[in-house]
């Protein structure tokens, strides 16, 4: 697939000033200044984050009300229900806040809604469960900000809500006794990008301060917070970066029994990074809600006994195997449908529908299809009497807006810029698909249908040294707004030793000005003919460390290549 290369520009004067201050490689200074790190103090804070720099939790609007209501529940002997969503952010939020409160006050339980019986967020079934079992306070995590009607209903049953959420609030807020959400217009909290588990962490921090508990009482859950930050794809800046940094430290040194068990089943041998949390831990946790019941994900995270934790982890691992099989099968079937559509090549969208597809993986399949056909994509399946589906966008295109314009064909829809979900009647599928194609064709520009590679800086092979890599590694944890730097090297030559391995990958051995470096290009065998032309090439890559037979060497992870312009 052809890709657009976008090489970011640099402010040379700011970069030079930073280099004079830090005395490190200029290419690294280019990257840092572009990320807003343009003086010594900002660099110190970035490279050496401190837990003492976490913001005062009392700055968050309604924190005083939330803490007062929880303490009142303790004093009156009320039953408290910790309620959260079925994804990674929701289950880690519930696991951490439930454990924290339960350690202080035993009259506490937790509730995770069933994805298919109850749907996303606060549910009527969950509120009814609370009423039937005598709970008078619900703390909702990673959900609740839009649940105006349901929280109003809970009030009629004399059940109070404390909402801890990070999703964008609507104009009308639910009638909760306290709403903790930094995105509220009148909330003075200085960092706005916390995930749900991050908001839960601030509540624990405030409670710990009020009750005179040691910091360790809430910092002990930073491995769960880091997992949520990674999985929820929030910016890894500011407070998120600090919590992710120390959360990863805990994952690598002293993880909770649940994370340790998941790492064991995944065969993790090396140091864990944010990417491992995203691709190793998160899919197994999400699979519980996708394929069955996410309650067992919380049971895994709260379990102290290693043997019992492993049993829960095996359930999640099994769900993930089922999820991968369903994902793989449905992706193959969907690709076949597209390939057999005579009009597919001329379309600006993909909409595919089969009644038997598993509802829990249609979003993943939509993302998979975009890897082959780079365009806004919707995957639909049967859900009872209705059709339900998930949509995924391409970078820079507002998917939600396009779906909103087609709402006459839908029973319901929701989502944001990059992803959405919808329900509709079976007889309206074709009309919706046609309307969606028309709307996207009207709005999308041709350049958005070509995937873009953001390139941080040009680099010479001579710069790629162990000391360079050491500083590069200290820029971790990587993630949104602090992605692993992508480099371009120009007019590089093949040594003649590059080769295709396992029929689909390329093992590169390349030279620039008499310096030779190796690299691996996964699924790039179709580009090997460019090397065989023996012409200078431009390459785009990241840098990492390859360990083989106890030896560590720097290597390039190739992203793209093309014949260099003469």
N, C-alpha and C positions, 0 to 999 in steps of 0.2 A: 504494500500500500504506500502510495506517495505521501510524503509528509512535508509540512512547511517548517522551515528553520527560522526561528525568531531569536536573534542574538541581541541580548539586552545591552542598552547603552550605559556608560558609566560617567559619573562626574569626576573628571581627572583631578581637579583641585582638591576635592574632599578626600578622594582616595589617597592622594599623595600625602595630605596632612595626616591621615590615619596611619599610613606606613611610617612616617617620621616618628609618630607617637608609639606605635607598637613594635616597630623594627621586625616585621614579618614580611613574607612574600607579597609582592604587589598584586598579583592575581587574586590572592585571598582578600586583600584589602578592597579590591574592586567589588567582590561579592558581598563583603560585610557592609560597605557603605550603601550599596543598593538595597540592603535589607534594613536600613535605618540605624546601623551600628557605625557611627561616624566619629566617635571620640573615645578617649581612653576609658572614661567612667562607664559608658554604655558597653564597651567591649568587656570590661571587667565583670559587669553584671551578667552579660551574655555567656561568657566562658566559665564563670564561677558563680552560678545561681545559688542563692542561700535561702533556706526555709524561713529565716528571720525576715525576709523581704515579702513574705505573703501578706496580703492586705488585711486590715482590721475587718473582721466579719461583721462588726456592728455598723459598718458603713452601708451595708445592704439594707434597703428599705424593708421594713416590717420584721427585721431580725429580732428586735426587742419583743415584738408581739408573739413571734413564733416561739421564742425561748420561754416567755412568760406562760404561754398556753401549755407547753410541754411540762413545765414545772408544776403548773396547777393540776395537770393530769396525774403527776406523781403523787402530789399531796392528797388528792381525792380518791386515789386508788382506781382511776379509770383504766379501761382497756384501750391500748394504742395499737393501731394497725398501720404497718409500713407498706405502702402500695406503690408498685412500679411497673414500668412497661416490660415487654417480653424480650427486648433486644439486649445487647451487651451493656449499654449505658444504663438501662433500667434495672437489669439484674445485679450489676455491680453496685449501683446506688442503694438498692434495697438491702443487699448483703452487708454493706458497710454500715449504713445507718441503723439497720435492725440490730446488728451485733453491738454497736456502740451503746444504743439505748438499753438493750437487753442486759448488758453487763451492769447497768446502773439500776434497772427497773424491770423485773421479770414479767410483769403483766403486759407483754408485748408480743405481737405475732406479725407475720408478713403475708402478702397476697400478690400474686402475679396473674393478671388476666390471661385466659386462654385465647390465643391468636384468632382461632376460627369461630369459637362460640361467643366471644365477647368483643373481639376487635381491638383496635389500638386505644391505649390510654385508659382514663377513668371509665369504669363500666357500671351499668345498673346492677348487674349480677354481683359485682364486688361490693357495692354499697349495701345491697340486700344481705349479703353474707355478713357484713359488719353489723347490721341491725340485728340479725338473727342470733349473732354470737356475742352481743352486748358491747361492741366497740363504740366508743363515743368520740374518738379522735382518730382521724386518718391523716397520715403524712404521705402525700403523693410526691413521687420523685420521677423526673424526666417526663412528666405529663401533668395535665390539669389546668394549664393556663387558658385553654379554650373550652373547658368543660363547664360552661355557665349553667346550663339546664340541669346537669347531673349533680353539681354541687349545691344548687338550689334545692333539688330533690332531697339530698342528704340532710340539709338544714331542717326540712319538714319532719325528718326522723330523729331530730336532735343529735345529729352527728356533725361535728366540726371538722373542717379541712385546713391543713397547712399545705400550701402548694409550693413545691420546690421544682422549678422548671427553667429551661433555657431557650425555649422556642419563642418566637416573636409574638407578643401579646396583641390581641385585637383591641378595638376601642372599648368594648364592654368586657369587664373582668369578672371572674366568678366571685360569689359572695363568701370567700374563705376568710378565716380569722387572720390569716397572714399569707402574703404572697412573696416568696423569695425568687426574684428573677431580675437580674441586672439589666435586662433589656427593657424594663419599664422606663417610660420617658422620664419620670421623676425620681428614678433610683440613682443616688449619688455614687454607687459602687464604681470604683475606677476601672475595673477590668470587665468587659462585656461579653467575653467569648468562652466562659465556663461551659462545660458539658453538664448534664444532669447530675452525674456523680460528683462533679466539682462543686456544684451548689450544695449537695448533700454534705460534702466535706466542710464547707463554710458553716453549715448549721452545727455540725459536730464540734468545730473549732469554738464557736460561740458558747455552746453548752459546756464544753470543757472549761472555758474561762470562767463562766458563771459558777460552776460547781467546784472550781479549784482543782480540777484534774490535771495531770501532767500532759504535756503536748503529745507524748507517745500514745495517749488514749485514742487520738484520731489519726495521727501520722502513721499508725500501724496499718491503716487501710490504703496507703498510697499505692501499693501494687495494684489494687482494684481500680483506683482512680486513674492510674496510668493506662490500664487496659481500656477503660472507658474513653479516655482522651484519644487513644490510638484508633479505636473502633469507630468513634463517632465523627472522625475526620474534622475536628475543630482545629483552629489555628494553634500551632505549637509556638506561641509567643508568650511573653509576660508570665503571668501566674501559671498558665497551663504548662509552659516550658519548665518552670521550677518543679511543679508537681510531677510532671512526666520524668524529669531528670532523676529525682529521688525515688519515684515509684519504680523506675527501671532498675535502680540500684538495689531496691528491696527484692524485685523479681529475681535478680541475679544472685543475691546473697542470702535472702531469707524469705522466700515467697510463702504465702498461705498454702495450706495443704492442698487446696483445690487447684491453684495454678501449678503447683509442683507436680500434681498428678497428671494434668493436661500436658505439661512439658515432657513428662516421662513417657506417656503414650505416643506423643508425636516424635519421640526419639531425639529430643533436643540435646546436643552435645556441647555446642558453643555458647558464647555470650549472647544473651537476648537483646535485641534492639526493638525499636518501635515497630519496624516492619515485621518482626516475628510475632508481636502482639496482634498485628493486623491480619497476618496470613496463617498463623498457627493457632493462637488462642481464640481470637474473635469468631472464626467460622464454626468452631466446635460449640461455643456458647450460643451463637445465633441459631445453630442447627436444632437445638432443643426446642425453641419456639416455632421454627419453620416446620419441623417434622412431627412434633408431639407437644409436650407441655414444658414451658420454660421454668416452672417451679423448681425442677431438679437442678437448674443452673445455680439458683440461690442456695439450695441445699449443699451443692458442691462447695460454694465459696464460704459457707459458714461452718462447714465440717472441720473439726480439729484433728480427728483421727486419720492418719495417713492411709490406712487400709480401707476405711469407709469412704474416704475422699476418692480413692482410686476406683471404687465400685461406681460412684456417681460419674466420675470422669469417663469410665468405660461406656456408660449409657450415652453420654454426650458424643463420645467418639463414634459410637454405633450410629447415632442419629446423623452425624456428619458424613459417614460412609454412605448412608441412604440418600442424604442430600446431594452428595457428589454424583451418585449414580443417576438420580432423577435429573439433576442439572445437565449432565453429559448427554443423556438420552434425549431430553427435550431440546437441547441445543442442536443436536444432529437432525432431529425431525424438523425443527424450525428452519434450519439452513436449507434443508431439502425443499421445503415449501417455497422459500424465496427463489431458489435456483430454478424451480419449475414454473415460476411466474414469468410469463413472456414480457410483462411490463416492468419488472423489478428494476432493471438497469436504468430506467428513466425516472424512477421515483426519488423523492427527497425524504421519504419516510419509510419505516418498516412497521407494519401492523400484522401480527400473526395470531391465529386463534385455533386452538384444539380443545375440545370439551374434556379430554381425559388428563390434561397436564396438571401437575401438582401445584396448587396455589402458592405453596411456601417458597418456590424457587423461581417464579416467573420474573421477579426483579433481577435476579442473578443472570438468568437467561438473556434478558434484555441487554444487560451490560456485555455479555459474551457476544451477542450478535453485532454490537457496535464495533467490536474488534475486527470483524470481517466487513461489515457494511456500515461505514461511519456516517450515521444519520440518526435523527430522533427516532426512537424505537419503542413500540408498545407490544407487550406479550399478554394475551388474554386467555382465560380458561373458564370453565363452568364452575359456579359456586352456588349450589342449590338451584333455585329457580332463575338465578341471574348469571351474568357474565362479569367476572372481576379481572382486573389486570394491573400491571405495573408498567410505568413508563420511565425511560432514561434518556437524558439529553446528550448532546455533544457540547464541548466547551464553548461558552459564549452565547448559547441560544436559550432563550427563556421558554422552557417547555410548558410551564404552568399557564403562561399567557395563551399559548396555542390551544391547550386543552380547554381553558376557560371559554375561548371563542367557539368551541364545539359543544358547549354544555347542553344544548337543546336535545342532543342524542343520549345524554347520560342521566342516570338516576342520582348519582353522587360522585364527587371527586375531591381530591385534596392533594397538597404537596407543595413544592417550591420550585425555584428556578431550574434545578437539575434533575429532579425526580418527582414522580407523582403516582397516585393510584386512582382507580375509578371503578364504578359499577354501572352496568347498563343491561337492558333487556336483550336476549339473544337475537331478536329480529332487527335490532338497531346496529349490530356490529358493522355491517358493510357501509351503512350510511355514515357511521362515526369515522370509519377508516378513510372514506372518501373525503369527508369534511376536514379531517386532520391533515391529509395530504395537501388539500387546497390551501389550508391556513399556513402550514409550514412553508410550502412553495412560495407563498406570497411574502413571508417574513424573512426567510433565511437567505443569507448571502453565500455565494459559491465558495468563498474562502473558508467559511465555517464547516463546510463538508470535507475539508482536508485537515487531518489531525495536525496539530501544531506541537513542535518541540521547542520549549523555552530553554535557551542556552545562556548560561550565566557568564561565561568568559572564554576567550581564546587562551590557549595554553601551549607552551612548548614542551616537548618530551623532557628537555633538560631540567625543567622545574619539578617534575614528578619524582620526588625523593621521599625517603622515610620521614624526614623532619617536616616536609610539606604535608604528608599524609597524617602525621601526628596532630598537627593543628587542625586539619580538615576534620578529623575524627572528633575533635573537641567541640565542633559545631553541632554535634548530635545533642539531643534527639531530633531527628529530621521528621518533617511532616508539613502540613499546609502552612504557607507563609515562611517556612524555613526548610524548603525541600533540599534533598541531597544535591549538591551542586553538579550541574551538567556542563561539560567542557567541549570545545571544538579544537581540534588540531588540524592544521592545513598542510597540504602538499606532503602527505605521508606516503611512503612507498612500501609495498609488500616485499618481504625478504625472499619470497619463494617457498617459505616453510609453513605458510598458512594452509589450513586444510579443513575439509568438512568432516565433522565427527557425528556419529550416530545419525547420519543421513539428513539431519535438519539444522545442526548448529555449525558455527565456524569457530575454529581455534585460530586466532590471529597472531601472527608474528610480524610486526611492522617496525619500520625504521624512519627516523627523522633526524637529519644532520648527524649521522653515525651513532645515534642512540637508539637501541632496540628495546621495544616493550611488547609484552604479550597481552592478549585480551580474549574474551569469550563473547560471542554474539549468539544468543539463544534464538532459535527459529529464524535464522538469517541466511540459511543455505542458498536461498533463491538469489542472493546478492553476490555469491562467490564469483560469478562471471566478471564482475567489476574488478576484482583483484587480478583475474587472469589477463586482463588487458594490459597489465604492466604500466599503467599510467599513474601519476600522482593522484591521491584521493584525499578528500576532506572527511574526517570522522567525528562523530558526536558520541560522547561516552561519559560514564561516571567512573570513579576510581574506588576500588576496594582492595581488600587483602585476601589472597588465596592461600589456604593452608593445605599442604600436600606432604605426606610422609614426615610430619613434624616440622617442615620448613615453611616459613611465611614469606610470600612475595607479593609485591604490588601488582595488580592487574587492572586492565580496562574492561569495564562492562559496556559493550557496544550497544548503542541505541539506533544509529543510522549511519550510512556512508554514501558518498556520491563522488563521481569523478571531479577532481579539482578543476576550477576554471584556470585556463593558461594565462 
